[in-house]
Amino acid sequence: MKKFIFITLFAAGLCVMSFPFSVMAEDAPSFTLAWSEYPSWSAFGVLHEAGIINGEQGALGVVEKKWGVDIVLEEMDYDSTIQLYASGKADAVCITNMDILSPSLSVSSVAILPTSTSFGADALIVSDKITNLDELKKVSVAGLDLSVSSYTFDSNIELLGKNPDDFNFINMDPAIAALQFQQGELDAIVVWNPFVLDTLEKRSDSRVMFDSTAIPGEIIDMVVASKASLEKPKGKEFAMAVIEAFYELNKMLADPAEGDDTLIALGEKFSNLGLESMREVVKQTKFYSTADASLALFESDTLKTTMRKVVGYCVKRGIVEKAPSISYQTGEANLVFDASYLKAAVK
């Protein structure tokens, strides 16, 4: 691991040597990014260890020195990151396109960076007692309601021509649902990784009945910043530093010389998974690994269609009290998907 960190620091230093390093920590305004354990968000923990971002307040990594900002990384559980952002105590948060809708009603929000999308990472797992949808109707399906789990379940059921209301979806924390399924107390659960991989490994008669591959690009993991924070002095530079750091991580993953070490480091931040498990994880959680891929998403009509569906679902299920206004350009709205920061960061 020490070799991995040294190589990364050296490479990162080379890529920014043309920029002045005269910025001192006391001169750099601080911005807080709240993140939780998930494959493309755990990237920020790895970036801290590699020195590309120094997540401690008052200390700068190489990307922070380049852009003249101090990025403070706050790691906590997912719900706490959302609460921290909604309360105005975090400038930015790692969050899904579904979960940002509610806080955006009170905090004008800007999606600055898509990090990944679920492509099998959210799944309905059943025992061999369940072979078809009619049998599924007779059992309880456990998963976290009003979340990407229920969205994945309902969307797949509708794609199969059935009504989600005809199924007994019960609210349960994914960790508890996975454990009860593994112990034979349940025969159907909807969970996300690492619970998907863990459950399939630990219960021999388990299988995936359907998953998020049926709804590609609809569950999007992102970094979202408040409009007010982006309008602070150096707010734009904060966004660009986050974006550049994330792409540095993806370069490390793609490098044959350090890709495995980087994936191992990522696994240490994400549920302590090993190399082989992480190889499967990143297949099921597809990273937007380049600016081109991110821009293609943010500037696509597909995103607009996806968000109409997601917003409609959230309003129908009472996840949000009303539909937030959404813009796909710079402008006034509760939530803006703004590609200008991506373009500026890689220009």
Residue, then its C-alpha position, 0 to 999 in steps of 0.5 A: m500500500k505504501k508503494f501505491i500511495f507514493i506512486t499516486l502522489f508522484a503522478a498527481g504531482l506531475c500533472v499539476m506541476s505547471f500550477p503554482f504551489s504558493v497557496m497555503a492552507e490558511d489562505a484556502p477557503s474550506f468546503t465540506l463534502a459529505w460522503s458515505e460508503y459506496p463504491s464510487w463515493s468511497a473513492f474520496g477516502v482513497l483520494h485522501e489516503a493517496g494525498i490527492i485530497n487531504g480531507e482534514q481541515g487546514a491541510l491541502g492535497v495536490v489537487e486542492k493546492k492546484w485549485g486553491v481550496d481546502i476540501v474537508l471530507e466528512e464520512m458518515d452513514y448515508d442518512s447522516t450525510i443527507q441530513l448534514y447537507a439539508s441542514g446547510k452544514a455540508d457544501a456538497v454531498c454524495i447522493t443519488n438522483m432520487d434522494i436529492l429531490s427532497p433536500s432540493l426543495s429547501v436547499s437549491s442544489v446543483a449536480i456537478l458530477p455523476t460518479s456511477t450508475s447501478f447496473g446490477a448492484d440493486a437486486l431482488i434475490v429469491s430462494d429456490k422456493i420462488t420460481n415465478l411472479d405468482e409465487l412471489k406474490k405469496v411471500s413478503v419481499a423485504g427491503l428498504d421502502l421509499s428508496v432505490s430498493s423499492y424503486t428497483f422492485d416496482s420498476n421491474i414489476e411494471l416492466l414485467g406487466k404486473n402491478p407492484d401493489d399486488f405484492n407484499f413489499i415490507n420495509m426492512d433495513p437491508a442489512i437485517a433483510a440480508l441476514q434474515f434471508q441468509q438464515g432462511e427466515l425470508d425467501a425474497i429480499v431487495v438489497w444493494n451491494p455489498f449485501v447482494l454479493d454477500t447473500l448470494e455467497k452465503r445462501s446456496d439456494s439463492r438467485v437473482m430474479f431481477d435487478s437494476t440492469a433492466i433500468p440502466g442509467e436510472i439510479i445515478d450516484m452523484v456529487v451535488a453541491s448547494k447553489a449558495s456554496l458554489e456562489k461563495p468565493k472559490g466555490k467554482e474551484f471547489a467543484m472543479a477540484v472535486i471533479e478532477a480528483f475523481y477522475e484521478l481516481n479513475k485514471m489510477l483504476a485504469d492504469p495496469a500498473e496500479g489498478d489492482d492496488t487502487l481497487i484493493a484500496l477502494g475495497e478497504k473503504f467499501s465494506n472491506l471487500g477483497l480484489e475479486s469481489m471488488r472486480e464484480v462490484v465495479k461491473q455492477t456499479k458502473f463508474y462514469s470514469t471520464a468527463d466525456a461519459s459524464l457530459a454524455l449523461f448530463e447533456s442527454d435527453t435520456l436524463k430528462t426522461t429518467m428524471r421525469k420517471v423518478v420524480g413521478y415515482c417519488v411524488k406518487r409514493g410520498i417520498v417528496e411533498k411536491a415535485p421540485s423544479i429541475s433544470y438541465q442548464t445553468g439557471e433557477a431551479n430547485l435542482v440543476f444538472d449543470a455540465s459547466y463545471l465538468k467542462a471547466a475542470v477538464k478544459 
